[in-house]
């Protein structure tokens, strides 16, 4: 066996027997065995049972996670239909009630702002804040189904407002404070919120960014909004006189004293959240997610996959415009503490989040793969200053974490932790594949397909394959399939988004492979797969090589139609952003090509390598390959407001080097 193959089969980390025995996963498997008399001694057996007995599995999840609500008699109807399957069709519950079940003085939320703002809310204080906010909403006439919008930094008030809306049955939707005006209008304008919660600004890279003028314009252009509730953050008392129907948050709550919350008992599939697609190819899709499915899926992921226990302290670096914010908030239902951070993660050269982790006894640490890549490029080694004594699991998502990224975490962050590279998305507000605290970690692999998720990989012919690259699909229904898209009454856009390629099978759009360890490797988005000479190549395969070179900060790779007069032929074009002081010389181009060729195949070698000063990305940090491809081909990018740095697109327009 070659050394590289042998190394790939040696786990980077394994849980101890004691940790496995004390885990939620083991306790759940024991409960399943006792209740259904089935052999689920291994994760593989438990996963197989979970997808072949969907009704029993989700019924067991409801009971094990102690969902507050009326379960009803049936667990799943129309199971053969995707879309169309319905989970718990007779159940009623309230999402917020499940998250506010703990009412003691233990920490519910610990907040750090980049500007050194620190706040702590106990579970009792959180409950009382939600109570007062819900009363104010009801006094404003808010009813089940009304939309409540947030344009806020990641502060505790966002959690309060979202849970207050959920307690009534209103639908929460949010964008982060760094969105421009048009980007917000493209989203909120479609769903017509009745109340807008807005911050006066946010902090980024040490600077205060005021957004009150954007709020003023927003209020003027959203006629559905009857009340604008302004949350001070950057300014102690922001000027709101010129904002229609505006009031400061504390003034709005002043008439109401905390009391017991009357949680509306609503159907399992009552809408809870509206999330938005990235919108880089048109106006964002408004994806409606249900309360029961979101609760049940997140409970399963938190408790079984991540082993979140009462008193754990869970963090994800996110804005409230990314689904990981929604995912994080649900950890309250597992009696965990939310650790919230707002601001740049690169304060003090990237040490701020690790200081946060140490000081606040973080047990679960979530970041993007790009953040870890950036730390490695900065030659940062947090392990030297931050012991991270309490940290048991690190989660990474947003883009595939390279094998070298795994090496970096174990060498420079912490040696004894479960590194869970996870993959799911806004579309499902959950995960298809990711971590399990009871399984070993192999270099470059997501540990497993998540319980209850019938994930397979299909080849071009629609045949299920293993250890072969193909499309990530889910062949059976799951509780967080979107209820519907907003303003899509015949479900035409919904069906087209997920079910057009393989009827009755969810096609997610990831290009991946199931490994020999029954883990997954994600190679990038399938709609960005490169196809030179008929060979399919995932973009992550090239990024892994180029970004290992010291001269390169980051890169974006596309397929350019070439020659233009021959349909269906492409060449690989690689754009690189170099480290300060580096220049893309002929010698460096040769070095890049040689490195790619030696470590992959000749098919992976770009035909063109060009230097750019910046690379466009979404506000969640994802590189937008399709937008770059459109620009290179002279096609429009329909919603530039979805980008954090839309001006970067100009760097790719009409490049003379691409005309030959």
C-alpha positions as CSV (number, residue, x, y, z in Angstrom):
1,X,0.0,0.0,0.0
2,X,1.5,3.4,-1.0
3,X,2.3,5.8,1.9
4,X,-0.3,8.3,0.8
5,X,-3.0,5.6,0.8
6,X,-1.9,4.3,4.2
7,X,-2.0,7.9,5.6
8,X,-5.5,8.5,4.2
9,X,-6.7,5.4,6.1
10,X,-5.3,6.5,9.4
11,X,-7.7,8.8,11.4
12,X,-6.6,12.2,12.4
13,X,-8.7,11.9,15.5
14,X,-10.8,9.2,17.2
15,X,-13.3,9.6,20.1
16,X,-12.5,7.8,23.4
17,X,-14.5,4.8,24.4
18,X,-15.7,6.8,27.4
19,X,-16.9,9.7,25.2
20,X,-18.8,7.3,23.0
21,X,-20.4,5.6,25.9
22,X,-21.5,9.0,27.4
23,X,-22.8,10.4,24.1
24,X,-26.3,11.3,22.9
25,X,-25.7,9.0,19.9
26,X,-25.2,5.9,22.1
27,X,-28.1,6.8,24.4
28,X,-30.4,7.3,21.3
29,X,-29.2,4.0,19.7
30,X,-30.0,2.2,23.0
31,X,-33.5,3.8,23.1
32,X,-34.1,2.7,19.5
33,X,-33.0,-0.9,20.2
34,X,-35.2,-1.1,23.3
35,X,-38.3,0.4,21.5
36,X,-38.0,-1.3,18.1
37,X,-35.8,-4.4,18.8
38,X,-33.4,-3.6,16.0
39,X,-29.6,-3.9,15.8
40,X,-28.2,-0.3,15.6
41,X,-24.9,-0.9,17.3
42,X,-22.8,1.0,14.7
43,X,-23.4,4.3,13.0
44,X,-23.8,2.6,9.7
45,X,-26.5,0.3,11.0
46,X,-28.3,3.3,12.7
47,X,-28.1,5.4,9.6
48,X,-29.5,2.6,7.5
49,X,-32.4,2.1,9.9
50,X,-33.0,5.8,10.0
51,X,-33.6,6.1,6.2
52,X,-35.4,2.8,5.8
53,X,-37.8,3.5,8.7
54,X,-38.3,7.2,8.3
55,X,-41.5,7.3,10.3
56,X,-40.1,5.4,13.3
57,X,-36.8,7.4,13.2
58,X,-38.5,10.8,13.3
59,X,-41.0,9.6,15.9
60,X,-38.0,8.5,18.0
61,X,-36.3,11.8,17.5
62,X,-39.4,13.7,18.8
63,X,-39.4,11.6,21.9
64,X,-35.7,11.5,22.6
65,X,-35.3,15.3,22.2
66,X,-38.4,15.9,24.4
67,X,-40.2,18.1,21.9
68,X,-42.9,20.2,23.6
69,X,-46.1,19.9,21.7
70,X,-48.9,17.5,20.6
71,X,-47.4,14.8,18.3
72,X,-50.6,13.5,16.9
73,X,-51.1,10.1,15.5
74,X,-49.2,9.9,12.3
75,X,-45.6,10.6,11.6
76,X,-45.3,10.7,7.8
77,X,-47.8,10.7,5.0
78,X,-47.2,10.7,1.2
79,X,-43.7,9.4,1.9
80,X,-43.2,8.4,-1.7
81,X,-43.7,12.0,-2.9
82,X,-40.9,14.6,-3.3
83,X,-42.1,17.2,-2.9
84,X,-45.4,16.4,-1.2
85,X,-44.4,14.2,1.8
86,X,-45.8,15.6,5.1
87,X,-44.2,14.9,8.5
88,X,-46.4,14.9,11.6
89,X,-49.5,16.1,9.8
90,X,-51.6,16.2,13.0
91,X,-49.0,17.7,15.3
92,X,-49.1,21.1,16.9
93,X,-46.3,22.9,18.7
94,X,-44.6,26.3,19.1
95,X,-41.0,26.7,18.0
96,X,-40.2,29.5,20.5
97,X,-41.7,27.5,23.4
98,X,-39.2,24.7,22.8
99,X,-36.3,27.2,22.8
100,X,-37.4,29.0,25.9
101,X,-38.0,25.9,28.0
102,X,-35.2,26.8,30.4
103,X,-36.0,29.8,32.7
104,X,-33.2,29.9,35.2
105,X,-30.2,32.2,35.8
106,X,-27.8,30.2,33.7
107,X,-26.3,32.0,30.6
108,X,-28.6,31.9,27.6
109,X,-26.7,34.3,25.4
110,X,-23.1,35.7,25.8
111,X,-22.4,38.4,23.3
112,X,-19.1,40.0,22.2
113,X,-18.9,42.8,19.8
114,X,-15.8,43.7,17.9
115,X,-15.8,47.1,19.7
116,X,-15.4,45.2,23.0
117,X,-19.1,45.4,23.9
118,X,-19.9,42.4,26.1
119,X,-23.4,41.4,27.3
120,X,-24.9,38.4,29.0
121,X,-28.5,37.4,29.1
122,X,-29.7,34.6,31.4
123,X,-32.4,32.2,30.3
124,X,-34.8,34.1,32.6
125,X,-33.9,37.4,31.1
126,X,-34.2,36.1,27.6
127,X,-37.7,34.8,28.3
128,X,-38.7,38.1,29.8
129,X,-37.4,40.1,26.8
130,X,-39.2,37.8,24.4
131,X,-42.4,38.2,26.5
132,X,-42.3,42.0,26.3
133,X,-41.4,42.0,22.6
134,X,-44.2,39.6,21.8
135,X,-46.7,41.8,23.7
136,X,-45.5,44.8,21.8
137,X,-45.9,42.9,18.5
138,X,-49.5,41.8,19.4
139,X,-50.3,45.4,20.3
140,X,-49.1,46.4,16.9
141,X,-51.6,43.9,15.4
142,X,-49.1,41.1,14.5
143,X,-50.9,37.8,13.7
144,X,-49.8,34.3,12.7
145,X,-48.4,34.4,9.2
146,X,-47.3,38.1,9.2
147,X,-43.8,38.7,8.3
148,X,-41.3,40.3,10.7
149,X,-38.0,41.5,9.2
150,X,-34.6,42.2,10.8
151,X,-31.8,44.4,9.3
152,X,-29.4,44.0,12.2
153,X,-25.9,43.1,13.4
154,X,-25.6,39.8,15.2
155,X,-26.7,41.1,18.6
156,X,-29.0,39.5,21.2
157,X,-32.0,41.6,20.1
158,X,-32.1,39.6,16.8
159,X,-32.7,36.4,18.8
160,X,-35.3,38.1,21.0
161,X,-37.2,39.5,18.0
162,X,-37.2,36.2,16.1
163,X,-38.4,34.2,19.1
164,X,-41.1,36.8,19.8
165,X,-42.3,36.5,16.3
166,X,-42.3,32.7,16.5
167,X,-44.2,32.7,19.8
168,X,-47.1,34.3,17.9
169,X,-46.7,32.4,14.7
170,X,-45.3,35.3,12.7
171,X,-42.6,34.5,10.1
172,X,-39.1,35.9,10.8
173,X,-36.7,37.0,8.0
174,X,-33.4,38.8,8.2
175,X,-30.5,40.3,6.4
176,X,-27.2,41.3,7.8
177,X,-26.3,45.0,8.4
178,X,-23.7,45.0,5.6
179,X,-26.2,44.6,2.9
180,X,-26.8,47.5,0.6
181,X,-30.2,49.1,0.2
182,X,-31.1,47.4,-3.1
183,X,-30.0,44.0,-1.7
184,X,-32.4,44.4,1.2
185,X,-35.3,45.7,-0.9
186,X,-34.8,42.7,-3.3
187,X,-35.5,40.4,-0.4
188,X,-37.9,42.2,2.0
189,X,-39.8,43.8,-0.9
190,X,-40.9,40.4,-2.0
191,X,-42.3,39.2,1.4
192,X,-43.8,42.5,2.6
193,X,-43.0,42.6,6.3
194,X,-45.3,44.5,8.7
195,X,-42.5,45.3,11.3
196,X,-38.9,46.1,10.5
197,X,-36.3,45.7,13.3
198,X,-33.2,47.8,12.3
199,X,-29.9,48.6,13.8
200,X,-28.2,52.0,13.5
201,X,-25.0,50.4,12.3
202,X,-22.3,47.8,12.8
203,X,-18.6,47.5,13.4
204,X,-16.2,46.2,10.8
205,X,-12.4,46.0,11.0
206,X,-12.3,48.6,13.8
207,X,-14.6,51.1,12.1
208,X,-18.2,52.1,13.0
209,X,-20.4,51.7,9.9
210,X,-23.6,53.8,10.3
211,X,-26.6,52.4,8.5
212,X,-29.4,54.7,9.7
213,X,-29.6,56.4,6.3
214,X,-30.2,53.0,4.6
215,X,-32.9,52.3,7.2
216,X,-34.6,55.6,6.4
217,X,-34.6,54.8,2.6
218,X,-35.7,51.2,3.3
219,X,-38.7,52.4,5.4
220,X,-39.7,54.7,2.7
221,X,-39.6,52.0,0.0
222,X,-41.3,49.2,2.0
223,X,-45.0,50.3,2.1
224,X,-46.0,47.2,4.0
225,X,-43.9,48.2,7.1
226,X,-46.2,49.8,9.7
227,X,-43.5,50.2,12.4
228,X,-39.7,50.5,12.4
229,X,-38.1,49.5,15.6
230,X,-34.6,50.8,15.8
231,X,-32.0,49.0,18.0
232,X,-29.1,51.2,19.1
233,X,-25.7,49.7,18.8
234,X,-23.2,52.1,17.3
235,X,-24.8,55.3,18.7
236,X,-26.4,55.5,22.1
237,X,-29.4,57.4,20.8
238,X,-29.6,57.4,17.0
239,X,-31.6,60.1,15.2
240,X,-34.8,58.5,14.0
241,X,-37.1,61.6,13.5
242,X,-37.0,61.4,9.7
243,X,-37.7,57.6,9.6
244,X,-41.5,57.0,9.0
245,X,-43.2,55.2,12.0
246,X,-39.9,54.7,13.8
247,X,-39.4,54.1,17.5
248,X,-36.4,53.0,19.6
249,X,-36.6,49.5,20.9
250,X,-36.6,50.2,24.6
251,X,-39.3,52.9,24.1
252,X,-41.4,50.4,22.2
253,X,-41.2,47.9,25.0
254,X,-41.7,50.4,27.8
255,X,-45.5,49.9,28.2
256,X,-45.1,46.1,28.7
257,X,-44.0,44.2,31.8
258,X,-42.8,40.6,31.5
259,X,-45.3,37.9,32.0
260,X,-45.9,34.3,31.0
261,X,-45.9,33.9,27.2
262,X,-49.0,32.6,25.6
263,X,-47.3,30.4,22.9
264,X,-49.6,29.9,19.9
265,X,-50.0,26.2,19.2
266,X,-49.6,25.8,15.5
267,X,-49.4,23.1,12.9
268,X,-46.0,21.3,12.5
269,X,-45.7,22.8,9.0
270,X,-46.6,26.4,10.0
271,X,-44.0,28.8,8.4
272,X,-41.2,29.9,10.7
273,X,-38.5,31.5,8.6
274,X,-38.0,32.9,5.1
275,X,-34.4,32.5,3.9
276,X,-33.0,33.8,0.6
277,X,-30.9,32.2,-2.1
278,X,-27.7,34.0,-2.8
279,X,-29.3,35.8,-5.8
280,X,-26.2,36.0,-8.0
281,X,-28.2,34.8,-11.0
282,X,-31.4,36.9,-10.5
283,X,-33.7,38.1,-7.8
284,X,-33.2,35.9,-4.7
285,X,-35.6,33.0,-4.2
286,X,-37.6,33.4,-1.0
287,X,-37.4,30.0,0.7
288,X,-40.1,29.3,3.3
289,X,-39.2,26.8,6.1
290,X,-41.5,25.3,8.6
291,X,-41.3,25.4,12.4
292,X,-41.6,21.7,13.2
293,X,-39.1,20.5,10.6
294,X,-36.6,23.2,11.6
295,X,-36.9,22.3,15.2
296,X,-36.7,18.5,14.8
297,X,-33.8,18.6,12.3
298,X,-31.7,21.0,14.4
299,X,-32.4,19.0,17.6
300,X,-31.2,15.9,15.8
301,X,-28.1,17.6,14.4
302,X,-27.2,19.4,17.7
303,X,-27.8,16.5,20.1
304,X,-27.0,13.4,18.0
305,X,-24.4,14.6,15.5
306,X,-22.7,17.3,17.6
307,X,-23.4,15.8,21.0
308,X,-24.6,19.2,22.4
309,X,-25.6,18.7,26.0
310,X,-27.2,21.0,28.6
311,X,-24.7,23.7,29.6
312,X,-22.6,23.4,26.5
313,X,-21.6,26.8,24.9
314,X,-22.1,26.8,21.2
315,X,-20.7,29.3,18.7
316,X,-20.8,29.9,15.0
317,X,-19.2,32.8,13.3
318,X,-22.1,34.1,11.2
319,X,-24.2,37.1,10.4
320,X,-28.0,36.9,10.8
321,X,-28.3,36.8,7.0
322,X,-26.8,33.2,6.8
323,X,-28.6,30.0,7.7
324,X,-26.0,29.1,10.2
325,X,-27.4,31.9,12.4
326,X,-30.8,30.1,12.4
327,X,-29.0,26.8,13.1
328,X,-27.1,28.3,16.0
329,X,-30.2,29.8,17.6
330,X,-31.9,26.4,17.9
331,X,-29.2,25.2,20.2
332,X,-31.3,26.9,23.0
333,X,-33.7,24.0,22.6
334,X,-30.9,21.7,23.8
335,X,-30.4,23.9,26.9
336,X,-27.1,25.2,25.5
337,X,-25.7,28.7,25.8
338,X,-25.4,30.8,22.5
339,X,-22.1,32.6,22.0
340,X,-22.7,35.5,19.6
341,X,-20.0,37.6,18.0
342,X,-20.4,40.6,15.7
343,X,-17.6,42.1,13.8
344,X,-14.5,41.1,11.9
345,X,-13.0,37.7,12.8
346,X,-9.5,39.1,12.0
347,X,-9.3,41.5,15.0
348,X,-5.8,41.1,16.5
349,X,-4.7,39.1,13.4
350,X,-7.4,36.5,13.9
351,X,-7.0,35.9,17.6
352,X,-10.3,37.5,18.8
353,X,-12.4,34.4,18.2
354,X,-9.9,32.2,20.0
355,X,-9.8,34.6,22.9
356,X,-13.6,34.5,22.9
357,X,-13.5,30.7,22.9
358,X,-11.1,30.5,25.9
359,X,-12.8,33.2,28.0
360,X,-16.3,31.9,27.5
361,X,-15.5,28.2,27.7
362,X,-16.7,27.4,24.2
363,X,-17.5,23.8,23.6
364,X,-18.5,24.0,19.9
365,X,-16.7,26.3,17.5
366,X,-18.1,27.0,14.0
367,X,-16.3,28.9,11.3
368,X,-15.9,29.0,7.5
369,X,-13.3,27.0,5.7
370,X,-12.1,30.3,4.2
371,X,-11.4,31.7,7.7
372,X,-9.2,28.6,8.5
373,X,-7.4,29.0,5.1
374,X,-6.8,32.7,5.9
375,X,-5.4,31.9,9.3
376,X,-3.0,29.4,7.8
377,X,-1.9,32.0,5.2
378,X,-1.2,34.4,8.1
379,X,0.9,31.7,9.8
380,X,-1.2,32.0,12.9
381,X,-0.9,29.2,15.5
382,X,-3.7,29.7,18.1
383,X,-2.6,26.6,19.9
384,X,0.4,28.6,21.4
385,X,-1.8,31.1,23.2
386,X,-5.2,29.5,23.5
387,X,-5.5,26.1,25.3
388,X,-9.2,25.8,24.4
389,X,-9.7,23.5,27.3
390,X,-13.5,23.1,26.9
391,X,-13.6,22.8,23.1
392,X,-14.8,19.4,21.9
393,X,-15.9,20.1,18.3
394,X,-14.9,22.5,15.6
395,X,-17.3,22.8,12.6
396,X,-16.4,24.2,9.2
397,X,-18.6,25.0,6.2
398,X,-19.3,27.6,3.5
399,X,-16.9,25.8,1.1
400,X,-15.0,22.5,1.2
401,X,-12.3,22.3,3.8
402,X,-9.2,21.0,2.1
403,X,-7.1,18.2,3.5
404,X,-4.4,20.8,4.3
405,X,-7.1,22.6,6.2
406,X,-7.6,19.5,8.4
407,X,-3.8,19.4,8.9
408,X,-3.8,23.0,10.0
409,X,-6.6,22.6,12.6
410,X,-4.9,19.7,14.3
411,X,-1.4,21.2,14.2
412,X,-2.2,24.8,15.0
413,X,-5.6,24.9,16.8
414,X,-6.2,21.8,18.9
415,X,-5.1,18.2,18.6
416,X,-7.9,16.6,20.6
417,X,-11.2,17.6,19.0
418,X,-13.7,16.4,16.5
419,X,-13.3,18.4,13.3
420,X,-16.6,18.3,11.5
421,X,-16.6,19.6,8.0
422,X,-20.3,20.0,7.3
423,X,-22.4,20.5,4.1
424,X,-26.1,21.5,3.7
425,X,-27.5,24.8,2.8
426,X,-30.0,27.6,2.9
427,X,-32.3,25.4,0.8
428,X,-32.8,22.9,3.7
429,X,-31.7,25.1,6.7
430,X,-29.8,22.0,7.8
431,X,-27.2,19.4,6.8
432,X,-27.0,16.5,4.4
433,X,-23.6,15.4,5.6
434,X,-21.2,16.4,8.3
435,X,-20.0,15.4,11.7
436,X,-20.6,12.8,14.3
437,X,-18.8,13.1,17.7
438,X,-18.7,9.3,17.9
439,X,-16.9,8.7,14.6
440,X,-13.2,9.1,13.6
441,X,-12.1,12.0,11.5
442,X,-10.3,11.3,8.2
443,X,-8.2,13.9,6.4
444,X,-10.3,15.9,3.9
445,X,-13.5,14.0,4.5
446,X,-16.9,14.9,6.0
447,X,-17.4,12.2,8.6
448,X,-20.8,10.8,7.5
449,X,-24.2,11.3,6.0
450,X,-26.5,12.6,8.6
451,X,-29.1,10.4,10.3
452,X,-32.5,10.5,8.5
453,X,-30.9,11.8,5.3
454,X,-31.0,9.3,2.4
455,X,-28.0,10.8,0.7
456,X,-26.5,9.2,-2.3
457,X,-24.2,10.1,-5.2
458,X,-25.6,9.8,-8.7
459,X,-23.5,9.6,-11.9
460,X,-24.6,11.1,-15.2
461,X,-26.9,8.2,-15.9
462,X,-28.7,8.6,-12.5
463,X,-27.2,5.5,-11.0
464,X,-26.1,5.5,-7.4
465,X,-22.3,5.1,-7.1
466,X,-19.6,4.9,-4.4
467,X,-16.0,6.0,-4.6
468,X,-16.9,7.8,-7.8
469,X,-17.6,11.5,-8.3
470,X,-21.2,12.6,-9.1
471,X,-24.2,14.6,-7.9
472,X,-25.2,14.8,-4.3
473,X,-28.9,13.7,-4.1
474,X,-31.4,12.8,-1.4
475,X,-33.7,10.0,-2.4
476,X,-36.2,10.2,0.4
477,X,-38.1,13.1,2.1
478,X,-36.8,14.9,5.2
479,X,-38.5,17.4,7.5
480,X,-36.7,20.5,6.3
481,X,-37.6,20.4,2.7
482,X,-38.9,23.9,2.0
483,X,-42.6,24.3,2.5
484,X,-42.7,26.4,-0.7
485,X,-41.1,29.4,-2.4
486,X,-42.7,32.8,-1.8
487,X,-44.9,33.9,-4.7
488,X,-44.6,30.5,-6.4
489,X,-48.2,29.3,-6.2
490,X,-47.9,26.3,-8.5
491,X,-44.5,25.2,-7.1
492,X,-43.0,25.5,-10.6
493,X,-39.8,27.2,-9.4
494,X,-39.5,25.0,-6.4
495,X,-39.7,21.8,-8.5
496,X,-37.4,23.2,-11.1
497,X,-34.8,24.1,-8.4
498,X,-34.4,20.6,-7.0
499,X,-36.4,17.9,-8.8
500,X,-36.0,18.6,-12.5
501,X,-32.9,16.5,-13.2
502,X,-33.9,13.4,-11.3
503,X,-37.7,13.1,-10.8
504,X,-38.8,12.5,-7.2
505,X,-35.2,12.8,-6.0
506,X,-33.7,16.0,-4.5
507,X,-30.7,17.1,-6.5
508,X,-28.7,19.5,-4.3
509,X,-26.1,20.8,-6.7
510,X,-22.9,19.6,-5.0
511,X,-20.3,17.5,-6.8
512,X,-19.0,14.9,-4.4
513,X,-18.0,11.4,-3.7
514,X,-18.8,8.8,-1.0
515,X,-15.5,7.5,0.4
516,X,-14.3,4.1,1.5
517,X,-14.9,5.2,5.1
518,X,-18.6,6.0,4.2
519,X,-17.7,9.7,4.5
520,X,-18.0,12.4,1.8
521,X,-15.6,14.6,-0.1
522,X,-17.2,17.7,-1.7
523,X,-15.5,18.9,-4.9
524,X,-17.5,22.1,-5.4
525,X,-20.8,23.1,-6.9
526,X,-21.9,20.8,-9.7
527,X,-23.1,23.8,-11.8
528,X,-19.5,25.1,-11.7
529,X,-17.9,21.7,-12.6
530,X,-15.2,22.1,-15.2
531,X,-15.3,19.9,-18.3
532,X,-12.2,20.2,-20.4
533,X,-12.1,17.4,-23.0
534,X,-15.1,15.7,-21.4
535,X,-13.3,15.2,-18.0
536,X,-15.4,16.5,-15.1
537,X,-13.3,18.3,-12.5
538,X,-14.6,19.9,-9.3
539,X,-13.3,23.4,-8.7
540,X,-12.1,22.5,-5.1
541,X,-9.7,20.0,-6.7
542,X,-7.8,22.9,-8.2
543,X,-8.2,25.3,-5.3
544,X,-6.6,22.7,-3.0
545,X,-3.4,22.8,-5.1
546,X,-3.1,26.5,-5.9
547,X,-3.9,27.8,-2.4
548,X,-1.1,25.5,-1.0
549,X,1.4,27.7,-2.8
550,X,2.8,30.5,-0.6
551,X,2.6,33.1,-3.3
552,X,-1.2,32.8,-3.7
553,X,-3.7,34.2,-1.3
554,X,-6.8,32.8,-3.1
555,X,-8.1,31.9,-6.5
556,X,-11.2,31.4,-8.6
557,X,-11.4,29.0,-11.5
558,X,-13.9,28.8,-14.4
559,X,-14.5,27.0,-17.6
560,X,-14.3,29.4,-20.6
561,X,-16.1,28.4,-23.8
562,X,-13.2,27.9,-26.2
563,X,-12.9,28.1,-29.1
564,X,-16.0,30.4,-29.3
565,X,-17.2,28.8,-32.6
566,X,-17.2,25.3,-31.3
567,X,-20.2,24.4,-29.0
568,X,-19.5,22.4,-25.9
569,X,-15.8,22.9,-25.6
570,X,-14.1,24.7,-22.7
571,X,-10.7,25.5,-21.4
572,X,-9.8,26.1,-17.7
573,X,-9.0,29.7,-16.7
574,X,-7.5,30.3,-13.3
575,X,-7.5,33.8,-11.7
576,X,-5.2,34.3,-8.8
577,X,-4.9,36.9,-6.1
578,X,-1.3,37.0,-5.0
579,X,0.2,37.9,-1.6
580,X,1.4,41.5,-1.2
581,X,4.6,42.1,-3.2
582,X,4.2,39.0,-5.5
583,X,3.9,39.3,-9.3
584,X,2.6,36.7,-11.7
585,X,5.7,36.1,-13.7
586,X,6.2,33.5,-16.4
587,X,8.2,31.5,-13.8
588,X,5.4,31.6,-11.3
589,X,2.9,30.5,-14.0
590,X,5.1,27.5,-14.8
591,X,5.4,26.7,-11.1
592,X,1.6,26.8,-10.6
593,X,1.0,24.6,-13.7
594,X,3.7,22.1,-12.7
595,X,2.3,21.9,-9.1
596,X,-1.2,21.2,-10.4
597,X,0.0,18.6,-12.9
598,X,2.1,16.7,-10.5
599,X,-0.6,16.6,-7.8
600,X,-3.6,16.0,-10.0
601,X,-3.7,15.2,-13.7
602,X,-2.8,17.0,-17.0
603,X,-6.6,17.7,-17.4
604,X,-6.6,19.9,-14.3
605,X,-3.9,22.3,-15.6
606,X,-5.3,25.7,-16.6
607,X,-4.9,26.9,-20.2
608,X,-4.7,30.4,-18.8
609,X,-3.6,31.8,-15.5
610,X,-4.3,35.5,-14.9
611,X,-3.7,37.9,-11.9
612,X,-6.5,39.9,-10.2
613,X,-6.5,42.2,-7.3
614,X,-9.7,40.9,-5.8
615,X,-12.1,38.0,-6.2
616,X,-15.9,38.5,-5.9
617,X,-17.7,36.7,-3.1
618,X,-21.1,36.6,-1.4
619,X,-21.6,38.3,1.9
620,X,-21.1,34.9,3.5
621,X,-17.7,34.6,2.0
622,X,-18.4,32.1,-0.9
623,X,-16.5,32.8,-4.1
624,X,-19.0,33.3,-6.9
625,X,-17.6,31.2,-9.8
626,X,-20.8,31.5,-11.9
627,X,-20.8,35.3,-11.7
628,X,-17.2,35.4,-12.8
629,X,-18.0,33.0,-15.7
630,X,-20.9,35.3,-16.7
631,X,-18.7,38.3,-16.8
632,X,-16.0,36.6,-18.8
633,X,-18.6,35.5,-21.4
634,X,-20.2,39.0,-21.5
635,X,-23.3,37.8,-19.8
636,X,-25.1,39.9,-17.1
637,X,-24.8,39.3,-13.4
638,X,-28.4,40.0,-12.4
639,X,-28.1,40.7,-8.7
640,X,-24.8,42.3,-7.8
641,X,-26.3,43.4,-4.5
642,X,-25.9,39.8,-3.3
643,X,-22.1,40.3,-3.5
644,X,-19.9,41.8,-0.7
645,X,-17.6,43.3,-3.3
646,X,-19.4,43.7,-6.6
647,X,-16.7,46.1,-7.8
648,X,-14.4,43.1,-8.2
649,X,-16.3,41.9,-11.2
650,X,-14.8,44.7,-13.3
651,X,-11.4,43.0,-12.9
652,X,-12.7,40.1,-15.1
653,X,-14.4,42.1,-17.8
654,X,-13.1,42.1,-21.4
655,X,-9.7,40.7,-20.5
656,X,-7.6,40.8,-23.7
657,X,-5.7,37.7,-22.5
658,X,-8.9,35.7,-22.9
659,X,-9.4,36.6,-26.6
660,X,-6.7,34.2,-27.8
